[in-house]
């Protein structure tokens, strides 16, 4: 009678054998662990993406500060970013962007770069980054005090913006 009671108890507790029950629990735990692992991976990748985006936004802000500083004191002084700035592949700047930042005519700005990872338009009024890079930006603005603003297309100041190398002095 004792053996019969033990068998019935085992069947009531677990209709599966102990080995089968352990295997099914292991599969269930593996599934839960993989879902938790995937969630952690998504959180980590999101954080990395967020910080990369923040770094690019901070770089644009620092570049804007360089341009504003150079146009505020157009005495020929070279203004450089304090650290290397991060620019995304496919990103670009145009002289019209700088005009919006400074209220100085777009005709006053010229981009220059000898880097193969950048492309400057023929007019020098636009620069495009062909690949993501970290580089210092420089700007130099000079005022032509004897110019007639009507002859200079609304600009008696010339600013050159370079990436990597400092602008050459006249």
Secondary structure, DSSP 8 states (H G I E B T S, - for coil): -HHHHHHHHHHHH-SS-HHHHHHHHHHHHHHHHHHHHHHHHHHHHHHHHHHHHHHHHHHHHHHHHHHHHHHHS-EEEEEE-SS-EEE-TT-EEEHHHHHHHHSS-GGGEEEE---TTEEE-TTSSEEEESS-EEE-EEEEEEE-TT--TTTTTT-SEEEEEEESS-----
